[in-house]
Amino acid sequence: MGDAFMAILLATGTTLLLTVSSALIGIILGAPVMLLSRSKIPVLRWLYSTFVHLVRGVPALVWLFIAFFGITQLGITLSPMVSAITTLSVIAVASMAEIYRGGIAAIAKGQWEASAALGLGPLNTALDVIFPQLLRAVSPTGATFVVGLLKESALASTIGVAEITFVAGLQVQYFGNGLTFFAFAGLIYLLLSLPLGMFSRMLHTRLTRRYAVL
């Protein structure tokens, strides 16, 4: 049974690949998507709202099945891994865009005016004044979302991606003893999520000390 536990442990790499790649795409692309919500053009604001509500209003498992099974009717075939990363990434973009939007709303509008009065340009204001405070505002919520993304990556097992849950299921089919193997899988998820929570609290504390006013 030692090999079985090792197989589950090795599947951690696939789970991390799913989570980290999707989270990075969400963190990077969520910001420009969020800007659509602040556009003066009504159509762009409508597109943002429609995208966010559509993505977040449908269960992740349904989107995963659409990406893997559904789009084959359009002549597009994606591998299980690509389907999983694509699905989780789109969900991450929509979720991070909303998190960014909430963070921007929490920052006083007067800070833009105060920065302009001090002679700071829009770019310097965004990078030196707004962004650090935005990072502080969204870090707890963002970390919570990434932990949730880590757990949602288990859905990839339903289309055959060999991540932690899938491999644990294989061991149960072969050896039985489902409690032991799935408890071990759960322990791995817990050990992966704890450092992220600790890092988030440390980052939030440091930013709070440096940027005390929102």
Secondary structure, 3 states (H helix, E strand, C coil): CHHHHHHHHHCHHHHHHHHHHHHHHHHHHHHHHHHHCCCCCHHHHHHHHHHHHHHHHCCHHHHHHHHHCHHHHHCCCCCHHHHHHHHHHHHHHHHHHHHHHHHHHHCCCHHHHHHHHCCCCHHHHHHHHHHHHHHHHHHHHHHHHHHHHHHHHHHHHHHCCCCHHHHHHHHHHHHCCHHHHHHHHHHHHHHHHHHHHHHHHHHHHHHHHHCCCC
